[in-house]
């Protein structure tokens, strides 16, 4: 709760985080309201995080747990006024072949997209680089888009994390241009180190102008590890205000 208050003091108008579920939704909602914050995004329940799980969508045999998680996420989204939730693919176990993992994920996404659409909530899904999360099932933009095409829902969008994309494929500007109509949320961090923009190789002056020029009107989440602390690490934002 202190982090929400700190975000507001730092000038943010919205917040995102991995999961609200350890907290009472009414308590979170009250802190958001008091601090004038919008809940921009959170993830569907991702399994046992402490045991290394990073999502359930590609895991056969866990479909009932996944569906329960969708219902729980929708309850929290309504309570927090959140208009989009992210579905993590998860790590593919060595005992599960890629085709089975894909079929499972497609079926789970169809269910989640339909349930979220019924409740007025957008569903996004995110490719994540295999350096930070070894074994993660969906690593590249093209993989995510192919799965989205197979799902065939008009309520399933790409979560485009610039850092993950840079590590796996580059081509940031071209991909943003080609896929902006399918992107439902954007996240940023620099590379290497996953620190704040301006600390690494990504030309964020250009990237952020490009995102604006494409007409993107959603939130951009700062999903990075500050080199010092959050407040001290916000200097990079001053030139964009």
Protein Blocks (a to p, Z undefined) as FASTA:
>chain_A
ZZmmmmmmnopabdcdfblklpcfklmmmmmmmnopacfbdcddebjfknopacjklmgh
ilmmmmmmmmmmmmmmmmnopabdcddebjcdfklcfklmmmmmmmmmmmmmmmmmmnop
acddddddfklmghiablbfklmmmmmmmnopakbccdddfklmmmmngomlmmmmmmmm
mpcbdcddddehiiaehiambdfklmmmmmmmnopabdcddddddfkbmklmmmmmmmmZ
Z
